[in-house]
Amino acid sequence: MQSYIENKKQANHRAEGMGGVEGEECGVVVGSRERELISRSNKKILCGGSMNDQLEANKRIVCEWNDLAINQRKPEEAVSKYLGPHYRQHNPGSADGPESFIGTVKRFAQTYPDFRIESKRIIAEGNYVVLHSHLIRKPGDRGMAVVDIFRLENGKIVEHWDVVQEVPETSANNNTMF
């Protein structure tokens, strides 16, 4: 598995739109050396780096949050590392605050022990990061198309919206949802 930094270099040529990158770099677990570099660069960015640096840092935060909480099944660690002091949730099935998020991930993992999320696109603008993903509940599942919108403050996730759609068996066109 490639590190975030290696993946990022390969994905740079696929940049699309305002700060958008298409690729799978969000599901990558970084090593301790990369974590140290990321940590140092986040401090620099949050203390006055360029807007592009801030967009990249916000995308990295959301990617790491998603991987740690969902794919690694460590929602408590993700909350302590990436969530701000107040977490506002716009999904009508979830309450505000970290406890609801942790409970949701744990219940989902109990119901679907093999579930995973594959990030397809990530776009950042200002304090917002949009993540387009494929949620697969079990082997052989067509899955669900998911769009998560995150708002960050001071390098922490403070607000979340999502839209989820089942991947249908048939489609009126030959395009995929991803």
Backbone hydrogen bonds, N-H to C=O, Kabsch-Sander energy under -0.5 kcal/mol:
donor,donor_aa,acceptor,acceptor_aa,energy
7,N,3,S,-2.7
8,K,4,Y,-3.0
9,K,5,I,-2.0
10,Q,6,E,-1.7
11,A,7,N,-2.1
12,N,8,K,-1.4
14,R,11,A,-2.3
15,A,12,N,-1.5
16,E,20,G,-2.4
19,G,17,G,-1.3
20,G,16,E,-0.9
21,V,122,I,-2.7
22,E,14,R,-0.6
23,G,120,K,-2.1
27,G,24,E,-1.4
28,V,25,E,-1.2
30,V,28,V,-0.6
35,R,31,G,-2.5
36,E,32,S,-2.1
37,L,33,R,-2.0
38,I,34,E,-3.1
39,S,35,R,-3.0
40,R,36,E,-2.4
41,S,37,L,-2.5
42,N,38,I,-2.9
43,K,39,S,-2.0
44,K,40,R,-1.9
45,I,41,S,-2.8
46,L,42,N,-2.9
47,C,43,K,-0.9
47,C,44,K,-0.5
48,G,45,I,-1.5
49,G,45,I,-1.6
54,Q,50,S,-2.1
55,L,51,M,-2.5
56,E,52,N,-2.4
57,A,53,D,-2.5
58,N,54,Q,-2.6
59,K,55,L,-2.3
60,R,56,E,-2.4
61,I,57,A,-2.5
62,V,58,N,-2.2
63,C,59,K,-2.6
64,E,60,R,-2.7
65,W,61,I,-2.6
66,N,62,V,-2.7
67,D,63,C,-2.4
68,L,64,E,-2.7
69,A,65,W,-2.8
70,I,66,N,-2.3
71,N,66,N,-0.9
72,Q,67,D,-2.5
74,K,68,L,-2.2
78,A,74,K,-2.2
79,V,75,P,-2.6
80,S,76,E,-2.3
81,K,77,E,-1.8
82,Y,78,A,-2.9
83,L,79,V,-1.7
84,G,157,I,-3.1
88,R,86,H,-0.5
88,R,158,V,-2.8
90,H,160,H,-2.5
94,S,91,N,-2.0
97,G,87,Y,-2.4
101,F,97,G,-1.0
102,I,98,P,-2.6
103,G,99,E,-2.5
104,T,100,S,-2.4
105,V,101,F,-2.3
106,K,102,I,-2.2
107,R,103,G,-2.6
108,F,104,T,-2.5
109,A,105,V,-2.4
110,Q,106,K,-1.7
111,T,107,R,-2.2
112,Y,108,F,-3.0
115,F,112,Y,-2.0
116,R,136,I,-2.3
118,E,134,H,-2.6
119,S,117,I,-0.6
120,K,132,H,-3.1
121,R,132,H,-1.8
122,I,21,V,-2.0
123,I,130,V,-2.6
125,E,128,Y,-2.4
128,Y,125,E,-2.3
129,V,150,F,-2.4
130,V,123,I,-3.4
131,L,148,D,-2.8
132,H,121,R,-2.5
133,S,131,L,-0.6
133,S,146,V,-3.1
134,H,118,E,-2.5
135,L,133,S,-0.6
135,L,144,M,-2.8
136,I,116,R,-2.7
136,I,134,H,-0.6
137,R,135,L,-0.6
141,D,138,K,-2.2
144,M,135,L,-2.3
145,A,165,Q,-3.4
146,V,133,S,-2.6
147,V,163,V,-2.6
148,D,131,L,-2.7
148,D,146,V,-0.5
149,I,161,W,-2.7
150,F,129,V,-3.0
151,R,159,E,-2.2
152,L,127,N,-2.8
153,E,156,K,-2.5
156,K,153,E,-1.5
157,I,82,Y,-3.0
158,V,151,R,-3.0
159,E,151,R,-1.4
160,H,88,R,-2.0
161,W,149,I,-2.4
163,V,147,V,-2.1
165,Q,145,A,-2.5
167,V,143,G,-2.7
